[in-house]
Amino acid sequence: MPGGCSRGPAAGDGRLRLARLALVLLGWVSSSSLTSSASSSTSSASSLASAQPPLPGQCPQPCECSEAARTVKCVNRNLTEVPADLPTYVRTLFLTGNQLAVLPSGAFARQPPPLAELAALNLSGSRLKEVRTGAFEHLPSLRQLDLSHNPLTYLSPFAFSGSNASVSPPSPLVELMLNHLVPLTDDKQNQSLEGMVAAALRAGHALRGLRRLELASSHLLYLPRDVLAYLPGLRHLDLSNNSLVSLTYVSFRNLTHLESLHLEDNALKVLHNGTLAELQGLAHVRVFLDNNPWVCDCQMVDMVAWLKETEIVQGKARLTCAFPEKMRNRVLLELSSSDLDCDPILPQSLQTSYVFLGIVLALIGAIFLLVLYLNRKGIKKWMHNIRDACRDHMEGYHYRYEINADPRLTNLSSNSDV
C-alpha cells in the first residue's frame, strides 16, 4: 500500500502530460486545415474575380481614369482601336498619340448603357488615315472633337452626320478642330483635302450648330464654293497658316454670327470689292490678316481705302507690301492712290528668266547667221536659179498676153495653126 500510494501521483502526472500534448496536436491540425481552406477560398475568389469582365465603372487597363473629374486618358499607349470598356461616367476622353489608323463606323458604340455623357473627344496625333461613315454615332452629348495632326487620306462625307443623313438627327458638335491634316508623302489620296473636308461639312446640314471650326496648317490652296453656306451658326473660323491665294469664290454673307476670322500666314495678294463688302457687313467680326504677301499695285487701291476706314481688321497697322520690289515693307495704311500703279515691273526671278531666254535666242540667231555665211556661194547660186526660172515664167505669161491682146496676132496664130 505504501508503494502504491507513492506511484499514484506520478502516474497521474504522466497522464496529464499526455492529455496536454494531445490537445496541442489537435489544435495544430485544426489551425493548419483552417489556414489551407482559407487560402484555397481566397485563391478561388481571386480567380473568379479575374475571370469576370470589368464592370462599367472600372478603368481600362492601359488608361488613367478620374471619376471625380469624369476624365479618361489613354495617351501614348499605341492603341490600335478604341477601348471597349470605357467607363460610362466619362465626359472628357483623350486618345492622343496612338496608332488607330482607321476609325470605323460606330467606333464608340457600346452595349447599354452607352457613353451618353461624353462631351469632349481628343483624337489628335493618333495616325488616323481613315474616318468612316458614322464613326461618331451613339455619342449624343459630343460637343468638342479634335482630329488635328492626323495624316487623313479619307474623311467620309457622313463621318459627322451618320450613315443615313436624311434620317439621322443633326450632330451635337459645337467645336471641330481639323488642324494640320497633311497626308504622309507616300500615301495616295483619291480626293483633294479641300474637297474631302468640304463634303463632310456639307453633308445633310449635320453641322449647322457648329460654332468653332479650325482648319489651320493644312496646306489648303482654296476654299470650295459655298463651303461655309452650311454653317450658319459659326462664330470662330481659323484658316491661318495655309496657302490660300484668293477668297474670290468664298462667301461670308450668311455667317451673321461670325466673331473672329483668322487669315494670317496665307498667300493672299489682295482682297477684292465683293469680299470687302461681305466682311464689312458682318456686325461682330474681327479679321486677322497678318503675314500675307500683299501686292501693292493698282488693284490694291480699294483695299487700302477700305483698311483706312474699317475697324474690324486687327493689327492693320502691321500690314505691309511684299511686291513689287520698290514697295516692299511699305505700310498699307500709309499708301495713297498715286503710289499704287500697275507698271510692268517683274519680280527679280522673272527678270532673270527673261534675260536667260534672250541670251539663248541670241545664240540661236548667231548660229543661223553663221550657217548662212558658210553656205553663201550655194545660196547665191540657188537664188540665181530661182530668178532665172521666175523670169522665164514671166516671159511666157507676157508673150501669151500680147497674143491675146492683138486681134491680128490672134488671126495669124489661127491661120498658122490651120
C-alpha positions in Angstrom: 0.0 0.0 0.0 2.6 2.5 0.7 4.3 1.7 -2.6 1.0 2.0 -4.5 0.4 5.3 -2.8 3.7 6.5 -3.9 3.2 5.6 -7.6 -0.3 7.1 -7.8 0.7 10.8 -8.1 3.4 10.1 -10.7 1.1 8.1 -12.9 -1.5 10.9 -12.7 1.1 13.5 -13.8 2.1 11.4 -16.8 -1.5 11.0 -17.9 -1.9 14.8 -17.6 1.1 15.5 -19.8 -0.2 13.1 -22.4 -3.6 14.8 -22.4 -2.0 18.2 -22.8 0.2 17.0 -25.8 -2.9 15.6 -27.4 -4.7 18.9 -27.1 -1.7 20.8 -28.6 -1.5 18.4 -31.6 -5.3 18.6 -32.1 -5.1 22.4 -32.1 -2.2 22.5 -34.6 -4.0 20.2 -37.0 -7.2 22.2 -36.9 -5.4 25.5 -37.4 -3.5 24.2 -40.4 -6.6 22.9 -42.0 -8.4 26.2 -41.5 -5.5 28.1 -43.0 -5.3 25.9 -46.0 -9.1 26.2 -46.5 -8.9 30.0 -46.2 -6.1 30.3 -48.7 -7.9 28.0 -51.2 -11.1 30.0 -50.8 -9.1 33.2 -51.3 -7.4 31.9 -54.5 -10.7 30.7 -55.9 -12.3 34.0 -55.2 -9.5 35.8 -56.9 -9.6 33.5 -60.0 -13.3 34.1 -60.2 -12.8 37.8 -60.0 -10.2 37.7 -62.7 -12.4 35.7 -65.0 -15.3 38.2 -64.7 -15.4 41.1 -67.2 -14.7 44.6 -65.8 -17.6 46.5 -64.5 -18.8 49.6 -66.5 -17.4 51.9 -63.9 -13.9 50.4 -64.0 -10.9 51.9 -65.9 -9.5 50.2 -69.0 -6.1 48.6 -68.4 -3.9 51.0 -70.5 -5.7 54.2 -69.4 -5.8 56.6 -66.5 -9.2 57.5 -65.1 -10.5 60.1 -62.7 -14.1 59.6 -61.7 -14.2 62.9 -59.8 -13.1 64.8 -62.9 -15.0 62.4 -65.3 -11.9 62.1 -67.4 -10.2 59.2 -69.1 -6.7 59.5 -70.6 -5.3 56.8 -72.9 -2.3 58.8 -74.1 0.7 57.4 -76.0 -0.4 53.8 -75.4 0.0 52.6 -79.1 -3.7 51.6 -79.1 -4.9 50.3 -82.5 -8.6 50.6 -81.6 -10.9 52.5 -79.2 -11.0 50.6 -75.8 -14.2 48.7 -75.5 -14.6 49.0 -71.7 -14.6 52.8 -71.2 -16.5 53.8 -68.0 -19.9 55.3 -68.6 -19.2 58.3 -66.4 -16.5 59.7 -68.8 -17.1 63.3 -70.1 -13.6 64.0 -71.5 -11.7 61.4 -73.3 -8.1 61.7 -74.5 -6.9 59.2 -77.1 -3.9 61.1 -78.4 -0.6 59.7 -79.5 -1.9 56.2 -80.5 -1.9 54.0 -83.7 -5.6 54.0 -84.5 -5.1 54.3 -88.3 -8.9 53.6 -89.0 -11.9 54.9 -87.1 -14.7 52.5 -88.2 -18.4 53.1 -88.2 -19.8 53.0 -84.7 -16.3 53.1 -83.1 -17.8 54.4 -79.9 -21.0 52.3 -79.9 -21.5 50.3 -76.6 -23.9 47.8 -75.1 -26.3 49.7 -72.8 -25.5 51.9 -71.1 -23.8 54.0 -73.9 -21.3 56.8 -73.5 -24.2 59.2 -73.1 -22.2 61.9 -71.2 -19.1 62.1 -73.4 -18.8 65.7 -74.3 -15.1 66.2 -75.4 -13.1 63.8 -77.5 -9.5 64.3 -78.5 -8.0 62.1 -81.2 -5.1 64.3 -82.2 -1.8 62.7 -83.2 -3.2 59.2 -83.4 -2.1 58.5 -87.0 -5.6 58.4 -88.3 -5.8 57.8 -92.0 -9.5 57.0 -92.4 -12.6 58.2 -90.6 -15.5 56.2 -92.0 -19.3 56.8 -92.1 -21.0 57.1 -88.7 -17.7 56.9 -86.8 -19.2 59.3 -84.1 -22.6 57.8 -83.9 -24.1 57.0 -80.4 -22.4 60.0 -78.8 -25.4 62.2 -78.2 -23.6 64.7 -75.9 -20.4 65.2 -78.0 -19.7 68.9 -78.2 -16.0 69.1 -78.9 -14.0 67.0 -81.4 -10.3 67.3 -82.2 -8.9 65.4 -85.2 -5.8 67.5 -85.6 -2.3 66.3 -86.5 -3.5 63.2 -88.4 -2.5 62.2 -91.9 -6.0 61.8 -93.2 -6.4 60.3 -96.7 -10.2 59.6 -96.3 -12.8 61.5 -94.4 -16.3 60.2 -95.1 -18.9 62.8 -96.1 -21.1 61.2 -93.5 -18.5 60.9 -90.7 -20.3 63.5 -88.6 -23.9 63.0 -89.8 -24.3 59.3 -89.5 -24.9 56.5 -92.1 -28.3 57.9 -93.1 -28.0 61.7 -93.1 -31.6 62.2 -94.2 -32.9 60.4 -91.1 -30.2 61.0 -88.5 -30.5 63.9 -86.2 -28.1 66.9 -86.5 -24.7 66.4 -85.0 -24.4 67.9 -81.5 -20.9 69.2 -82.3 -20.1 72.8 -81.3 -16.3 72.8 -81.8 -14.5 70.9 -84.6 -10.7 71.0 -84.9 -9.2 69.8 -88.1 -5.7 71.4 -87.9 -2.7 70.0 -89.7 -4.4 67.3 -91.7 -1.4 66.8 -94.0 -1.2 63.2 -95.5 2.2 61.5 -95.5 4.2 61.8 -98.7 3.9 58.1 -99.5 0.1 57.9 -99.0 -2.2 58.0 -102.1 -5.2 60.3 -101.8 -8.1 59.9 -104.2 -9.6 63.3 -103.4 -8.1 66.6 -102.5 -8.1 67.6 -98.9 -10.2 70.7 -99.8 -12.9 68.6 -101.5 -12.9 66.0 -98.7 -13.4 68.4 -95.9 -16.0 70.4 -97.8 -18.1 67.3 -98.5 -18.0 66.4 -94.8 -19.1 69.9 -93.8 -21.9 70.0 -96.3 -23.4 66.5 -95.8 -27.0 66.7 -94.7 -26.7 70.0 -92.9 -25.5 68.0 -89.9 -23.1 70.7 -88.6 -25.5 73.6 -88.7 -25.0 74.0 -85.0 -21.2 74.3 -85.2 -19.7 77.4 -83.6 -16.0 76.9 -83.9 -14.1 75.5 -87.0 -10.4 75.3 -87.1 -8.7 74.4 -90.4 -5.2 75.8 -89.8 -1.9 74.5 -91.1 -3.4 72.0 -93.6 -1.9 73.4 -96.9 -5.3 74.4 -98.2 -4.9 76.1 -101.6 -8.5 77.3 -101.9 -11.9 77.0 -100.3 -14.6 75.3 -102.3 -17.6 77.3 -103.4 -20.3 77.7 -100.8 -18.5 75.5 -98.2 -19.5 78.0 -95.5 -23.1 78.2 -96.6 -24.0 75.1 -94.4 -22.5 76.6 -91.2 -24.9 79.5 -90.3 -24.1 79.4 -86.6 -20.3 79.7 -87.0 -18.7 82.2 -84.6 -15.0 81.4 -84.9 -13.2 80.4 -88.2 -9.5 79.7 -88.2 -7.9 79.4 -91.7 -4.4 80.5 -90.7 -1.1 79.1 -92.0 -2.4 77.7 -95.2 -1.7 78.5 -98.9 -4.9 80.4 -99.8 -4.3 82.7 -102.7 -7.7 84.3 -103.1 -11.1 84.5 -101.4 -13.0 85.4 -104.6 -15.3 82.4 -104.6 -15.8 82.3 -100.8 -19.0 83.8 -99.4 -19.2 85.1 -95.8 -22.7 86.6 -96.3 -24.6 84.1 -94.3 -22.1 84.0 -91.3 -24.0 86.7 -89.5 -22.8 85.5 -86.1 -19.1 85.3 -87.0 -16.9 86.9 -84.4 -13.3 86.0 -85.5 -11.8 85.2 -88.8 -8.1 84.2 -88.9 -6.4 84.5 -92.3 -2.8 85.0 -91.1 0.1 83.4 -92.9 -1.5 82.6 -96.2 -0.7 83.6 -99.8 -3.3 86.3 -100.2 -2.3 89.1 -102.5 -5.4 91.4 -102.5 -9.0 91.3 -101.2 -11.5 92.4 -103.9 -14.5 94.6 -103.5 -17.0 91.7 -103.1 -15.1 90.2 -100.2 -14.5 93.6 -98.6 -18.3 94.3 -98.7 -19.2 91.0 -97.2 -16.8 91.3 -94.3 -17.9 94.9 -93.6 -21.5 93.6 -93.5 -20.7 91.3 -90.5 -21.6 93.1 -87.4 -19.4 91.5 -84.8 -16.4 90.1 -86.8 -12.7 90.7 -86.1 -10.4 89.9 -89.0 -6.7 88.9 -88.8 -4.7 89.4 -92.0 -1.0 89.4 -90.8 1.9 87.9 -92.8 0.3 87.8 -96.3 2.4 88.8 -99.4 0.3 91.8 -100.4 0.9 93.1 -103.9 0.7 96.9 -103.9 -0.3 97.8 -107.4 -3.4 99.5 -108.9 -5.6 96.6 -107.8 -4.9 97.4 -104.2 -6.5 100.9 -104.3 -9.9 99.7 -103.0 -8.4 97.5 -100.2 -6.2 100.3 -99.0 -9.2 102.7 -98.9 -11.2 100.1 -97.0 -8.4 99.5 -94.5 -8.3 103.2 -93.7 -12.0 103.3 -92.9 -12.8 99.9 -91.3 -12.2 99.0 -87.6 -12.8 95.2 -88.0 -9.2 94.4 -89.1 -7.0 93.7 -86.0 -3.4 94.9 -86.2 -3.9 96.6 -89.6 -1.0 99.0 -88.9 1.3 96.0 -89.3 0.2 95.1 -92.8 3.0 95.8 -95.4 3.6 95.3 -99.1 5.6 92.3 -100.4 5.6 93.2 -104.1 6.7 95.0 -106.2 10.3 95.4 -105.1 10.1 99.2 -104.9 7.1 98.9 -102.5 8.5 96.2 -100.2 7.9 96.7 -96.5 5.8 99.8 -97.0 2.8 100.1 -94.6 -0.5 99.7 -96.4 -2.2 102.4 -94.3 0.4 104.9 -95.4 -0.1 104.4 -99.2 -2.0 106.8 -101.4 -3.6 106.1 -104.8 -0.7 107.8 -106.5 1.7 105.1 -105.0 -0.4 102.3 -106.4 0.3 101.9 -110.2 0.4 98.9 -112.5 3.9 99.4 -114.1 5.1 96.2 -115.7 7.8 95.7 -113.1 8.5 92.0 -112.8 10.0 90.1 -109.9 13.7 89.6 -110.0 13.4 85.8 -110.6 11.2 86.5 -113.7 13.5 89.2 -115.0 16.4 86.7 -114.7 14.4 84.2 -116.7 13.7 86.6 -119.5 17.4 87.6 -119.6 18.4 83.9 -119.9 15.8 83.4 -122.7 17.1 86.4 -124.6 20.7 85.0 -124.4 19.5 81.7 -125.8 17.6 83.3 -128.6 20.6 85.5 -129.5 22.8 82.4 -129.6 20.4 80.6 -131.9 20.3 83.6 -134.2 24.1 83.8 -134.3 24.4 80.2 -135.3 21.8 80.7 -138.0 23.7 83.6 -139.5 27.0 81.6 -139.4 25.4 78.8 -141.3 24.2 81.3 -143.9 27.6 82.8 -144.3 29.3 79.5 -144.7 26.9 78.5 -147.5 26.8 81.9 -149.2 28.0 80.6 -152.6 25.4 77.8 -152.8 22.7 80.2 -151.6 23.8 82.7 -154.3 23.6 80.1 -157.0 20.2 78.9 -155.7 18.9 82.5 -155.8 20.1 82.9 -159.4 18.4 79.8 -160.5 15.2 80.9 -158.8 15.5 84.3 -160.5 16.0 82.8 -164.0 13.1 80.4 -163.5 10.8 83.2 -162.5 12.0 85.3 -165.5 11.3 82.6 -168.0 7.9 82.0 -166.4 7.0 85.7 -166.5 8.2 86.0 -170.2 5.8 83.2 -171.1 2.9 84.9 -169.5 3.9 88.2 -171.2 4.0 86.5 -174.6 0.6 85.0 -174.2 -0.8 88.3 -173.0 0.4 90.1 -176.2 -1.0 87.5 -178.5 -4.4 87.6 -176.8 -4.4 91.4 -176.8 -3.8 91.9 -180.6 -6.5 90.5 -182.9 -4.2 90.4 -185.9 -1.7 88.2 -184.0 -4.7 86.1 -182.9 -5.8 85.5 -186.6 -2.3 84.9 -187.6 -1.9 82.4 -184.9 -5.2 80.7 -186.1 -4.1 80.6 -189.8 -0.7 79.3 -188.9 -2.3 76.6 -187.0 -4.5 75.7 -190.0 
